Amino acid sequence: MNKTAIAKTLVIQVLLEAGFVPDGETRVSEVRIPTVDTPCFGSKSGGKIAQFGGRVRFARPGTNIKATVGDRTTTLYCVEGKGIDGVRGIAVCRTRDLVAIKTAIESVLAHG
C-alpha cells in the first residue's frame, strides 16, 4: 500500500470513528486541459484529458455535514440548499495531515 492509500485509509477511519457513514462518491468529470506542449487546443485536439471527481464521500447522520476524501485533500462541508450554491465549505486539509483533519472534525462537531 502506498503513502497516499495509507493516508486516505487513516482519514476514513477517523471519519467513521466520528460518526460519519459512507455516502457514495462525488461525480466524475472528464475535461480537456492545456499542457506545456499544447497550451492551445480545440474541442478535439491539444491538451490532455483529465479526470476530476470520484472522491469518496461521507455524511454525518442527523446533520447536513459531509466530507470527501481525495488523494491530496480532505474537505468538510455543509449542504444548506440545492446545487453548488447550497454548499458551504468548512475546512480543506491535506489528506496526509491527520492532525489538522482531526482538529477540523472536532471543531465542527463541537459547534454544530
Biopython code that builds the backbone (N, CA, C, O; Angstrom):
import numpy as np
from Bio.PDB.StructureBuilder import StructureBuilder

atoms = [
    (1, "MET", "N", (0.853, -1.175, 0.000)),
    (1, "MET", "CA", (0.000, 0.000, 0.000)),
    (1, "MET", "C", (0.900, 1.241, 0.000)),
    (1, "MET", "O", (1.843, 1.319, 0.788)),
    (2, "ASN", "N", (0.617, 2.210, -0.877)),
    (2, "ASN", "CA", (1.456, 3.406, -0.948)),
    (2, "ASN", "C", (1.033, 4.442, 0.105)),
    (2, "ASN", "O", (0.021, 4.267, 0.782)),
    (3, "LYS", "N", (1.813, 5.517, 0.234)),
    (3, "LYS", "CA", (1.560, 6.531, 1.262)),
    (3, "LYS", "C", (0.202, 7.193, 1.102)),
    (3, "LYS", "O", (-0.468, 7.487, 2.093)),
    (4, "THR", "N", (-0.205, 7.428, -0.131)),
    (4, "THR", "CA", (-1.498, 8.061, -0.382)),
    (4, "THR", "C", (-2.641, 7.175, 0.088)),
    (4, "THR", "O", (-3.570, 7.650, 0.742)),
    (5, "ALA", "N", (-2.579, 5.909, -0.238)),
    (5, "ALA", "CA", (-3.629, 4.970, 0.170)),
    (5, "ALA", "C", (-3.683, 4.834, 1.690)),
    (5, "ALA", "O", (-4.765, 4.741, 2.269)),
    (6, "ILE", "N", (-2.532, 4.823, 2.326)),
    (6, "ILE", "CA", (-2.478, 4.739, 3.789)),
    (6, "ILE", "C", (-3.106, 5.978, 4.404)),
    (6, "ILE", "O", (-3.897, 5.872, 5.341)),
    (7, "ALA", "N", (-2.759, 7.161, 3.883)),
    (7, "ALA", "CA", (-3.312, 8.410, 4.410)),
    (7, "ALA", "C", (-4.831, 8.429, 4.273)),
    (7, "ALA", "O", (-5.535, 8.798, 5.213)),
    (8, "LYS", "N", (-5.339, 8.034, 3.104)),
    (8, "LYS", "CA", (-6.781, 8.013, 2.895)),
    (8, "LYS", "C", (-7.456, 7.036, 3.851)),
    (8, "LYS", "O", (-8.516, 7.341, 4.398)),
    (9, "THR", "N", (-6.865, 5.882, 4.055)),
    (9, "THR", "CA", (-7.424, 4.887, 4.975)),
    (9, "THR", "C", (-7.502, 5.438, 6.393)),
    (9, "THR", "O", (-8.494, 5.224, 7.091)),
    (10, "LEU", "N", (-6.459, 6.148, 6.821)),
    (10, "LEU", "CA", (-6.454, 6.729, 8.165)),
    (10, "LEU", "C", (-7.526, 7.806, 8.308)),
    (10, "LEU", "O", (-8.193, 7.878, 9.340)),
    (11, "VAL", "N", (-7.697, 8.636, 7.295)),
    (11, "VAL", "CA", (-8.731, 9.677, 7.337)),
    (11, "VAL", "C", (-10.114, 9.036, 7.398)),
    (11, "VAL", "O", (-10.967, 9.468, 8.173)),
    (12, "ILE", "N", (-10.332, 8.024, 6.599)),
    (12, "ILE", "CA", (-11.630, 7.336, 6.607)),
    (12, "ILE", "C", (-11.902, 6.743, 7.980)),
    (12, "ILE", "O", (-13.031, 6.802, 8.468)),
    (13, "GLN", "N", (-10.890, 6.178, 8.602)),
    (13, "GLN", "CA", (-11.041, 5.614, 9.948)),
    (13, "GLN", "C", (-11.442, 6.706, 10.945)),
    (13, "GLN", "O", (-12.313, 6.483, 11.786)),
    (14, "VAL", "N", (-10.821, 7.869, 10.859)),
    (14, "VAL", "CA", (-11.155, 8.992, 11.744)),
    (14, "VAL", "C", (-12.601, 9.435, 11.517)),
    (14, "VAL", "O", (-13.335, 9.680, 12.474)),
    (15, "LEU", "N", (-13.005, 9.538, 10.258)),
    (15, "LEU", "CA", (-14.381, 9.925, 9.958)),
    (15, "LEU", "C", (-15.382, 8.914, 10.515)),
    (15, "LEU", "O", (-16.386, 9.302, 11.111)),
    (16, "LEU", "N", (-15.122, 7.647, 10.329)),
    (16, "LEU", "CA", (-16.025, 6.607, 10.839)),
    (16, "LEU", "C", (-16.111, 6.662, 12.358)),
    (16, "LEU", "O", (-17.192, 6.523, 12.930)),
    (17, "GLU", "N", (-14.978, 6.862, 13.005)),
    (17, "GLU", "CA", (-14.960, 6.964, 14.472)),
    (17, "GLU", "C", (-15.725, 8.193, 14.962)),
    (17, "GLU", "O", (-16.235, 8.199, 16.082)),
    (18, "ALA", "N", (-15.807, 9.232, 14.129)),
    (18, "ALA", "CA", (-16.524, 10.460, 14.484)),
    (18, "ALA", "C", (-18.012, 10.370, 14.148)),
    (18, "ALA", "O", (-18.743, 11.345, 14.319)),
    (19, "GLY", "N", (-18.463, 9.216, 13.675)),
    (19, "GLY", "CA", (-19.873, 9.014, 13.406)),
    (19, "GLY", "C", (-20.310, 9.243, 11.971)),
    (19, "GLY", "O", (-21.506, 9.203, 11.679)),
    (20, "PHE", "N", (-19.368, 9.482, 11.071)),
    (20, "PHE", "CA", (-19.712, 9.629, 9.654)),
    (20, "PHE", "C", (-19.964, 8.250, 9.059)),
    (20, "PHE", "O", (-19.422, 7.249, 9.527)),
    (21, "VAL", "N", (-20.791, 8.215, 8.025)),
    (21, "VAL", "CA", (-21.074, 6.960, 7.326)),
    (21, "VAL", "C", (-20.808, 7.164, 5.831)),
    (21, "VAL", "O", (-20.909, 8.286, 5.334)),
    (22, "PRO", "N", (-20.471, 6.090, 5.115)),
    (22, "PRO", "CA", (-20.245, 6.223, 3.667)),
    (22, "PRO", "C", (-21.475, 6.798, 2.971)),
    (22, "PRO", "O", (-22.608, 6.458, 3.309)),
    (23, "ASP", "N", (-21.237, 7.675, 1.993)),
    (23, "ASP", "CA", (-22.321, 8.351, 1.272)),
    (23, "ASP", "C", (-21.995, 8.443, -0.220)),
    (23, "ASP", "O", (-22.238, 9.470, -0.854)),
    (24, "GLY", "N", (-21.443, 7.360, -0.771)),
    (24, "GLY", "CA", (-21.163, 7.316, -2.208)),
    (24, "GLY", "C", (-19.876, 8.032, -2.594)),
    (24, "GLY", "O", (-18.934, 8.132, -1.809)),
    (25, "GLU", "N", (-19.866, 8.524, -3.822)),
    (25, "GLU", "CA", (-18.701, 9.225, -4.358)),
    (25, "GLU", "C", (-19.162, 10.491, -5.053)),
    (25, "GLU", "O", (-20.325, 10.618, -5.438)),
    (26, "THR", "N", (-18.240, 11.424, -5.209)),
    (26, "THR", "CA", (-18.553, 12.628, -5.960)),
    (26, "THR", "C", (-18.613, 12.309, -7.443)),
    (26, "THR", "O", (-18.037, 11.321, -7.900)),
    (27, "ARG", "N", (-19.304, 13.140, -8.179)),
    (27, "ARG", "CA", (-19.458, 12.974, -9.629)),
    (27, "ARG", "C", (-18.084, 13.015, -10.313)),
    (27, "ARG", "O", (-17.197, 13.756, -9.891)),
    (28, "VAL", "N", (-17.922, 12.222, -11.358)),
    (28, "VAL", "CA", (-16.681, 12.191, -12.126)),
    (28, "VAL", "C", (-16.888, 12.974, -13.414)),
    (28, "VAL", "O", (-17.876, 12.778, -14.121)),
    (29, "SER", "N", (-15.942, 13.866, -13.713)),
    (29, "SER", "CA", (-15.985, 14.643, -14.951)),
    (29, "SER", "C", (-14.661, 14.495, -15.683)),
    (29, "SER", "O", (-13.594, 14.496, -15.069)),
    (30, "GLU", "N", (-14.743, 14.368, -16.990)),
    (30, "GLU", "CA", (-13.537, 14.366, -17.815)),
    (30, "GLU", "C", (-13.506, 15.660, -18.603)),
    (30, "GLU", "O", (-14.483, 16.030, -19.254)),
    (31, "VAL", "N", (-12.367, 16.346, -18.538)),
    (31, "VAL", "CA", (-12.209, 17.611, -19.243)),
    (31, "VAL", "C", (-10.865, 17.629, -19.958)),
    (31, "VAL", "O", (-9.939, 16.907, -19.589)),
    (32, "ARG", "N", (-10.777, 18.456, -20.977)),
    (32, "ARG", "CA", (-9.516, 18.629, -21.692)),
    (32, "ARG", "C", (-8.815, 19.841, -21.092)),
    (32, "ARG", "O", (-9.394, 20.925, -21.023)),
    (33, "ILE", "N", (-7.572, 19.661, -20.658)),
    (33, "ILE", "CA", (-6.816, 20.753, -20.065)),
    (33, "ILE", "C", (-5.557, 21.015, -20.894)),
    (33, "ILE", "O", (-5.024, 20.100, -21.522)),
    (34, "PRO", "N", (-5.081, 22.266, -20.894)),
    (34, "PRO", "CA", (-3.878, 22.577, -21.668)),
    (34, "PRO", "C", (-2.634, 21.967, -21.023)),
    (34, "PRO", "O", (-2.591, 21.735, -19.814)),
    (35, "THR", "N", (-1.635, 21.717, -21.848)),
    (35, "THR", "CA", (-0.345, 21.231, -21.360)),
    (35, "THR", "C", (0.743, 22.170, -21.866)),
    (35, "THR", "O", (0.467, 23.052, -22.680)),
    (36, "VAL", "N", (1.953, 21.996, -21.404)),
    (36, "VAL", "CA", (3.074, 22.809, -21.860)),
    (36, "VAL", "C", (3.280, 22.625, -23.357)),
    (36, "VAL", "O", (3.544, 23.590, -24.074)),
    (37, "ASP", "N", (3.158, 21.384, -23.830)),
    (37, "ASP", "CA", (3.367, 21.098, -25.252)),
    (37, "ASP", "C", (2.239, 21.626, -26.137)),
    (37, "ASP", "O", (2.488, 22.043, -27.268)),
    (38, "THR", "N", (1.017, 21.613, -25.641)),
    (38, "THR", "CA", (-0.126, 22.077, -26.435)),
    (38, "THR", "C", (-1.012, 22.975, -25.572)),
    (38, "THR", "O", (-2.071, 22.547, -25.113)),
    (39, "PRO", "N", (-0.579, 24.227, -25.349)),
    (39, "PRO", "CA", (-1.345, 25.124, -24.480)),
    (39, "PRO", "C", (-2.641, 25.628, -25.111)),
    (39, "PRO", "O", (-3.547, 26.063, -24.400)),
    (40, "CYS", "N", (-2.735, 25.573, -26.440)),
    (40, "CYS", "CA", (-3.966, 25.978, -27.129)),
    (40, "CYS", "C", (-4.563, 24.737, -27.773)),
    (40, "CYS", "O", (-3.847, 23.904, -28.328)),
    (41, "PHE", "N", (-5.856, 24.628, -27.694)),
    (41, "PHE", "CA", (-6.467, 23.431, -28.257)),
    (41, "PHE", "C", (-7.901, 23.722, -28.675)),
    (41, "PHE", "O", (-8.541, 24.663, -28.205)),
    (42, "GLY", "N", (-8.370, 22.881, -29.569)),
    (42, "GLY", "CA", (-9.765, 22.936, -29.990)),
    (42, "GLY", "C", (-10.541, 21.900, -29.207)),
    (42, "GLY", "O", (-10.055, 21.374, -28.206)),
    (43, "SER", "N", (-11.743, 21.608, -29.662)),
    (43, "SER", "CA", (-12.597, 20.678, -28.917)),
    (43, "SER", "C", (-12.119, 19.235, -29.000)),
    (43, "SER", "O", (-12.483, 18.415, -28.157)),
    (44, "LYS", "N", (-11.297, 18.908, -30.021)),
    (44, "LYS", "CA", (-10.888, 17.514, -30.178)),
    (44, "LYS", "C", (-9.382, 17.333, -30.263)),
    (44, "LYS", "O", (-8.905, 16.226, -30.514)),
    (45, "SER", "N", (-8.635, 18.394, -30.061)),
    (45, "SER", "CA", (-7.187, 18.243, -30.183)),
    (45, "SER", "C", (-6.482, 19.109, -29.160)),
    (45, "SER", "O", (-7.073, 20.031, -28.599)),
    (46, "GLY", "N", (-5.223, 18.810, -28.920)),
    (46, "GLY", "CA", (-4.424, 19.577, -27.982)),
    (46, "GLY", "C", (-4.744, 19.223, -26.550)),
    (46, "GLY", "O", (-5.743, 18.566, -26.256)),
    (47, "GLY", "N", (-3.876, 19.671, -25.667)),
    (47, "GLY", "CA", (-4.071, 19.401, -24.254)),
    (47, "GLY", "C", (-4.089, 17.919, -23.949)),
    (47, "GLY", "O", (-3.575, 17.101, -24.712)),
    (48, "LYS", "N", (-4.680, 17.596, -22.837)),
    (48, "LYS", "CA", (-4.846, 16.189, -22.465)),
    (48, "LYS", "C", (-6.146, 16.056, -21.699)),
    (48, "LYS", "O", (-6.671, 17.029, -21.157)),
    (49, "ILE", "N", (-6.650, 14.846, -21.663)),
    (49, "ILE", "CA", (-7.886, 14.572, -20.934)),
    (49, "ILE", "C", (-7.516, 14.321, -19.468)),
    (49, "ILE", "O", (-6.630, 13.521, -19.165)),
    (50, "ALA", "N", (-8.209, 15.018, -18.571)),
    (50, "ALA", "CA", (-8.005, 14.829, -17.140)),
    (50, "ALA", "C", (-9.333, 14.459, -16.500)),
    (50, "ALA", "O", (-10.396, 14.884, -16.952)),
    (51, "GLN", "N", (-9.258, 13.671, -15.457)),
    (51, "GLN", "CA", (-10.463, 13.242, -14.763)),
    (51, "GLN", "C", (-10.500, 13.890, -13.382)),
    (51, "GLN", "O", (-9.528, 13.844, -12.629)),
    (52, "PHE", "N", (-11.641, 14.492, -13.070)),
    (52, "PHE", "CA", (-11.836, 15.114, -11.769)),
    (52, "PHE", "C", (-13.010, 14.441, -11.084)),
    (52, "PHE", "O", (-13.932, 13.963, -11.746)),
    (53, "GLY", "N", (-12.979, 14.403, -9.769)),
    (53, "GLY", "CA", (-14.087, 13.828, -9.007)),
    (53, "GLY", "C", (-13.807, 12.381, -8.642)),
    (53, "GLY", "O", (-12.668, 11.918, -8.688)),
    (54, "GLY", "N", (-14.870, 11.681, -8.279)),
    (54, "GLY", "CA", (-14.738, 10.297, -7.861)),
    (54, "GLY", "C", (-14.173, 10.168, -6.453)),
    (54, "GLY", "O", (-13.666, 9.116, -6.067)),
    (55, "ARG", "N", (-14.269, 11.259, -5.690)),
    (55, "ARG", "CA", (-13.775, 11.224, -4.314)),
    (55, "ARG", "C", (-14.780, 10.489, -3.431)),
    (55, "ARG", "O", (-15.987, 10.591, -3.648)),
    (56, "VAL", "N", (-14.290, 9.756, -2.444)),
    (56, "VAL", "CA", (-15.155, 9.049, -1.510)),
    (56, "VAL", "C", (-15.853, 10.087, -0.633)),
    (56, "VAL", "O", (-15.208, 10.994, -0.108)),
    (57, "ARG", "N", (-17.184, 9.951, -0.473)),
    (57, "ARG", "CA", (-17.963, 10.919, 0.307)),
    (57, "ARG", "C", (-18.528, 10.251, 1.553)),
    (57, "ARG", "O", (-18.882, 9.072, 1.540)),
    (58, "PHE", "N", (-18.606, 11.033, 2.634)),
    (58, "PHE", "CA", (-19.172, 10.585, 3.903)),
    (58, "PHE", "C", (-20.166, 11.624, 4.389)),
    (58, "PHE", "O", (-20.045, 12.805, 4.064)),
    (59, "ALA", "N", (-21.154, 11.186, 5.170)),
    (59, "ALA", "CA", (-22.148, 12.085, 5.750)),
    (59, "ALA", "C", (-22.292, 11.754, 7.228)),
    (59, "ALA", "O", (-22.125, 10.606, 7.639)),
    (60, "ARG", "N", (-22.601, 12.760, 8.009)),
    (60, "ARG", "CA", (-22.871, 12.536, 9.440)),
    (60, "ARG", "C", (-24.378, 12.521, 9.613)),
    (60, "ARG", "O", (-25.029, 13.554, 9.457)),
    (61, "PRO", "N", (-24.953, 11.339, 9.938)),
    (61, "PRO", "CA", (-26.407, 11.207, 10.054)),
    (61, "PRO", "C", (-26.988, 12.228, 11.033)),
    (61, "PRO", "O", (-26.404, 12.517, 12.077)),
    (62, "GLY", "N", (-28.151, 12.762, 10.667)),
    (62, "GLY", "CA", (-28.831, 13.724, 11.524)),
    (62, "GLY", "C", (-28.309, 15.143, 11.381)),
    (62, "GLY", "O", (-28.781, 16.052, 12.063)),
    (63, "THR", "N", (-27.335, 15.337, 10.496)),
    (63, "THR", "CA", (-26.779, 16.679, 10.264)),
    (63, "THR", "C", (-26.692, 16.912, 8.759)),
    (63, "THR", "O", (-26.986, 16.021, 7.962)),
    (64, "ASN", "N", (-26.288, 18.106, 8.389)),
    (64, "ASN", "CA", (-26.057, 18.416, 6.979)),
    (64, "ASN", "C", (-24.554, 18.448, 6.675)),
    (64, "ASN", "O", (-24.129, 19.017, 5.670)),
    (65, "ILE", "N", (-23.761, 17.834, 7.550)),
    (65, "ILE", "CA", (-22.301, 17.840, 7.419)),
    (65, "ILE", "C", (-21.844, 16.648, 6.588)),
    (65, "ILE", "O", (-22.245, 15.509, 6.824)),
    (66, "LYS", "N", (-20.996, 16.943, 5.613)),
    (66, "LYS", "CA", (-20.441, 15.903, 4.749)),
    (66, "LYS", "C", (-18.933, 16.077, 4.656)),
    (66, "LYS", "O", (-18.385, 17.112, 5.036)),
    (67, "ALA", "N", (-18.277, 15.048, 4.146)),
    (67, "ALA", "CA", (-16.829, 15.099, 3.941)),
    (67, "ALA", "C", (-16.492, 14.305, 2.686)),
    (67, "ALA", "O", (-17.138, 13.305, 2.371)),
    (68, "THR", "N", (-15.469, 14.768, 1.980)),
    (68, "THR", "CA", (-14.940, 13.989, 0.866)),
    (68, "THR", "C", (-13.458, 13.765, 1.126)),
    (68, "THR", "O", (-12.771, 14.619, 1.686)),
    (69, "VAL", "N", (-12.981, 12.598, 0.708)),
    (69, "VAL", "CA", (-11.578, 12.233, 0.913)),
    (69, "VAL", "C", (-10.955, 11.956, -0.438)),
    (69, "VAL", "O", (-11.383, 11.052, -1.156)),
    (70, "GLY", "N", (-9.945, 12.735, -0.783)),
    (70, "GLY", "CA", (-9.238, 12.566, -2.036)),
    (70, "GLY", "C", (-7.772, 12.247, -1.794)),
    (70, "GLY", "O", (-7.320, 12.198, -0.650)),
    (71, "ASP", "N", (-7.042, 12.034, -2.862)),
    (71, "ASP", "CA", (-5.626, 11.722, -2.744)),
    (71, "ASP", "C", (-4.846, 12.856, -2.086)),
    (71, "ASP", "O", (-3.942, 12.609, -1.287)),
    (72, "ARG", "N", (-5.194, 14.097, -2.420)),
    (72, "ARG", "CA", (-4.444, 15.251, -1.914)),
    (72, "ARG", "C", (-5.136, 15.994, -0.796)),
    (72, "ARG", "O", (-4.487, 16.446, 0.147)),
    (73, "THR", "N", (-6.471, 16.128, -0.893)),
    (73, "THR", "CA", (-7.196, 16.907, 0.105)),
    (73, "THR", "C", (-8.412, 16.177, 0.639)),
    (73, "THR", "O", (-9.009, 15.328, -0.024)),
    (74, "THR", "N", (-8.754, 16.543, 1.868)),
    (74, "THR", "CA", (-9.981, 16.098, 2.512)),
    (74, "THR", "C", (-10.784, 17.353, 2.799)),
    (74, "THR", "O", (-10.243, 18.332, 3.314)),
    (75, "THR", "N", (-12.065, 17.334, 2.471)),
    (75, "THR", "CA", (-12.909, 18.515, 2.600)),
    (75, "THR", "C", (-14.096, 18.222, 3.501)),
    (75, "THR", "O", (-14.764, 17.199, 3.352)),
    (76, "LEU", "N", (-14.354, 19.128, 4.438)),
    (76, "LEU", "CA", (-15.561, 19.092, 5.259)),
    (76, "LEU", "C", (-16.456, 20.229, 4.792)),
    (76, "LEU", "O", (-15.977, 21.339, 4.559)),
    (77, "TYR", "N", (-17.753, 19.966, 4.653)),
    (77, "TYR", "CA", (-18.667, 20.998, 4.194)),
    (77, "TYR", "C", (-20.079, 20.734, 4.677)),
    (77, "TYR", "O", (-20.397, 19.625, 5.107)),
    (78, "CYS", "N", (-20.934, 21.760, 4.608)),
    (78, "CYS", "CA", (-22.351, 21.647, 4.952)),
    (78, "CYS", "C", (-23.167, 21.820, 3.687)),
    (78, "CYS", "O", (-22.814, 22.611, 2.812)),
    (79, "VAL", "N", (-24.247, 21.085, 3.594)),
    (79, "VAL", "CA", (-25.191, 21.248, 2.491)),
    (79, "VAL", "C", (-26.410, 21.957, 3.069)),
    (79, "VAL", "O", (-27.150, 21.393, 3.875)),
    (80, "GLU", "N", (-26.607, 23.216, 2.641)),
    (80, "GLU", "CA", (-27.684, 24.039, 3.194)),
    (80, "GLU", "C", (-28.745, 24.393, 2.160)),
    (80, "GLU", "O", (-29.662, 25.159, 2.455)),
    (81, "GLY", "N", (-28.635, 23.854, 0.970)),
    (81, "GLY", "CA", (-29.607, 24.137, -0.077)),
    (81, "GLY", "C", (-29.314, 23.291, -1.288)),
    (81, "GLY", "O", (-28.537, 22.338, -1.222)),
    (82, "LYS", "N", (-29.937, 23.640, -2.399)),
    (82, "LYS", "CA", (-29.762, 22.858, -3.620)),
    (82, "LYS", "C", (-28.613, 23.393, -4.456)),
    (82, "LYS", "O", (-28.323, 24.589, -4.455)),
    (83, "GLY", "N", (-27.971, 22.488, -5.164)),
    (83, "GLY", "CA", (-26.908, 22.863, -6.087)),
    (83, "GLY", "C", (-25.665, 23.363, -5.383)),
    (83, "GLY", "O", (-25.550, 23.294, -4.159)),
    (84, "ILE", "N", (-24.743, 23.862, -6.171)),
    (84, "ILE", "CA", (-23.456, 24.317, -5.638)),
    (84, "ILE", "C", (-23.624, 25.519, -4.714)),
    (84, "ILE", "O", (-22.821, 25.710, -3.801)),
    (85, "ASP", "N", (-24.665, 26.336, -4.941)),
    (85, "ASP", "CA", (-24.901, 27.495, -4.086)),
    (85, "ASP", "C", (-25.311, 27.094, -2.672)),
    (85, "ASP", "O", (-25.199, 27.895, -1.744)),
    (86, "GLY", "N", (-25.781, 25.868, -2.503)),
    (86, "GLY", "CA", (-26.198, 25.403, -1.189)),
    (86, "GLY", "C", (-25.099, 24.751, -0.379)),
    (86, "GLY", "O", (-25.342, 24.268, 0.727)),
    (87, "VAL", "N", (-23.885, 24.734, -0.922)),
    (87, "VAL", "CA", (-22.762, 24.095, -0.229)),
    (87, "VAL", "C", (-21.912, 25.170, 0.442)),
    (87, "VAL", "O", (-21.495, 26.136, -0.197)),
    (88, "ARG", "N", (-21.662, 24.991, 1.729)),
    (88, "ARG", "CA", (-20.805, 25.919, 2.474)),
    (88, "ARG", "C", (-19.584, 25.161, 2.965)),
    (88, "ARG", "O", (-19.697, 24.203, 3.729)),
    (89, "GLY", "N", (-18.427, 25.598, 2.522)),
    (89, "GLY", "CA", (-17.189, 24.951, 2.931)),
    (89, "GLY", "C", (-16.878, 25.196, 4.388)),
    (89, "GLY", "O", (-17.113, 26.286, 4.910)),
    (90, "ILE", "N", (-16.348, 24.181, 5.044)),
    (90, "ILE", "CA", (-15.951, 24.298, 6.438)),
    (90, "ILE", "C", (-14.431, 24.256, 6.556)),
    (90, "ILE", "O", (-13.822, 25.131, 7.171)),
    (91, "ALA", "N", (-13.827, 23.233, 5.961)),
    (91, "ALA", "CA", (-12.372, 23.087, 6.050)),
    (91, "ALA", "C", (-11.857, 22.243, 4.900)),
    (91, "ALA", "O", (-12.506, 21.287, 4.474)),
    (92, "VAL", "N", (-10.689, 22.603, 4.403)),
    (92, "VAL", "CA", (-9.979, 21.803, 3.416)),
    (92, "VAL", "C", (-8.593, 21.549, 3.990)),
    (92, "VAL", "O", (-7.849, 22.485, 4.285)),
    (93, "CYS", "N", (-8.254, 20.273, 4.146)),
    (93, "CYS", "CA", (-6.973, 19.893, 4.746)),
    (93, "CYS", "C", (-6.241, 18.932, 3.821)),
    (93, "CYS", "O", (-6.862, 18.194, 3.056)),
    (94, "ARG", "N", (-4.932, 18.949, 3.898)),
    (94, "ARG", "CA", (-4.157, 17.936, 3.180)),
    (94, "ARG", "C", (-4.522, 16.571, 3.761)),
    (94, "ARG", "O", (-4.559, 16.409, 4.981)),
    (95, "THR", "N", (-4.788, 15.608, 2.913)),
    (95, "THR", "CA", (-5.184, 14.273, 3.376)),
    (95, "THR", "C", (-4.113, 13.652, 4.266)),
    (95, "THR", "O", (-4.429, 12.875, 5.167)),
    (96, "ARG", "N", (-2.867, 13.984, 4.022)),
    (96, "ARG", "CA", (-1.789, 13.435, 4.848)),
    (96, "ARG", "C", (-1.652, 14.125, 6.203)),
    (96, "ARG", "O", (-0.880, 13.667, 7.045)),
    (97, "ASP", "N", (-2.388, 15.223, 6.431)),
    (97, "ASP", "CA", (-2.296, 15.973, 7.692)),
    (97, "ASP", "C", (-3.422, 15.542, 8.628)),
    (97, "ASP", "O", (-4.418, 16.246, 8.793)),
    (98, "LEU", "N", (-3.244, 14.388, 9.225)),
    (98, "LEU", "CA", (-4.276, 13.790, 10.069)),
    (98, "LEU", "C", (-4.594, 14.669, 11.278)),
    (98, "LEU", "O", (-5.744, 14.714, 11.714)),
    (99, "VAL", "N", (-3.610, 15.360, 11.821)),
    (99, "VAL", "CA", (-3.838, 16.236, 12.970)),
    (99, "VAL", "C", (-4.804, 17.363, 12.599)),
    (99, "VAL", "O", (-5.741, 17.649, 13.344)),
    (100, "ALA", "N", (-4.577, 17.997, 11.456)),
    (100, "ALA", "CA", (-5.465, 19.081, 11.008)),
    (100, "ALA", "C", (-6.874, 18.561, 10.751)),
    (100, "ALA", "O", (-7.854, 19.237, 11.066)),
    (101, "ILE", "N", (-6.979, 17.384, 10.190)),
    (101, "ILE", "CA", (-8.296, 16.802, 9.901)),
    (101, "ILE", "C", (-9.036, 16.502, 11.201)),
    (101, "ILE", "O", (-10.219, 16.817, 11.327)),
    (102, "LYS", "N", (-8.354, 15.898, 12.161)),
    (102, "LYS", "CA", (-8.984, 15.612, 13.455)),
    (102, "LYS", "C", (-9.436, 16.899, 14.130)),
    (102, "LYS", "O", (-10.529, 16.955, 14.694)),
    (103, "THR", "N", (-8.599, 17.935, 14.075)),
    (103, "THR", "CA", (-8.946, 19.223, 14.682)),
    (103, "THR", "C", (-10.179, 19.821, 14.014)),
    (103, "THR", "O", (-11.070, 20.326, 14.696)),
    (104, "ALA", "N", (-10.236, 19.769, 12.683)),
    (104, "ALA", "CA", (-11.385, 20.305, 11.946)),
    (104, "ALA", "C", (-12.659, 19.546, 12.298)),
    (104, "ALA", "O", (-13.708, 20.156, 12.510)),
    (105, "ILE", "N", (-12.575, 18.231, 12.362)),
    (105, "ILE", "CA", (-13.753, 17.410, 12.700)),
    (105, "ILE", "C", (-14.225, 17.734, 14.126)),
    (105, "ILE", "O", (-15.417, 17.924, 14.364)),
    (106, "GLU", "N", (-13.284, 17.793, 15.056)),
    (106, "GLU", "CA", (-13.648, 18.100, 16.460)),
    (106, "GLU", "C", (-14.306, 19.465, 16.549)),
    (106, "GLU", "O", (-15.278, 19.631, 17.286)),
    (107, "SER", "N", (-13.795, 20.452, 15.811)),
    (107, "SER", "CA", (-14.356, 21.795, 15.825)),
    (107, "SER", "C", (-15.770, 21.798, 15.266)),
    (107, "SER", "O", (-16.664, 22.421, 15.837)),
    (108, "VAL", "N", (-15.974, 21.106, 14.153)),
    (108, "VAL", "CA", (-17.297, 21.032, 13.526)),
    (108, "VAL", "C", (-18.290, 20.370, 14.465)),
    (108, "VAL", "O", (-19.410, 20.855, 14.626)),
    (109, "LEU", "N", (-17.898, 19.285, 15.076)),
    (109, "LEU", "CA", (-18.819, 18.555, 15.951)),
    (109, "LEU", "C", (-19.118, 19.344, 17.232)),
    (109, "LEU", "O", (-20.212, 19.228, 17.784)),
    (110, "ALA", "N", (-18.167, 20.135, 17.703)),
    (110, "ALA", "CA", (-18.369, 20.931, 18.904)),
    (110, "ALA", "C", (-19.319, 22.102, 18.654)),
    (110, "ALA", "O", (-20.009, 22.558, 19.565)),
    (111, "HIS", "N", (-19.347, 22.585, 17.404)),
    (111, "HIS", "CA", (-20.155, 23.762, 17.087)),
    (111, "HIS", "C", (-21.393, 23.450, 16.272)),
    (111, "HIS", "O", (-22.159, 24.347, 15.922)),
    (112, "GLY", "N", (-21.583, 22.207, 15.980)),
    (112, "GLY", "CA", (-22.735, 22.078, 15.174)),
    (112, "GLY", "C", (-23.302, 20.896, 14.698)),
    (112, "GLY", "O", (-24.315, 20.934, 14.000)),
]
sb = StructureBuilder()
sb.init_structure("model")
sb.init_model(0)
sb.init_chain("A")
sb.init_seg("    ")
for serial, (resi, resn, name, xyz) in enumerate(atoms, 1):
    if name == "N":
        sb.init_residue(resn, " ", resi, " ")
    sb.init_atom(name, np.array(xyz, "f"), 0.0, 1.0, " ", f" {name:<3s}", serial, name[0])
structure = sb.get_structure()
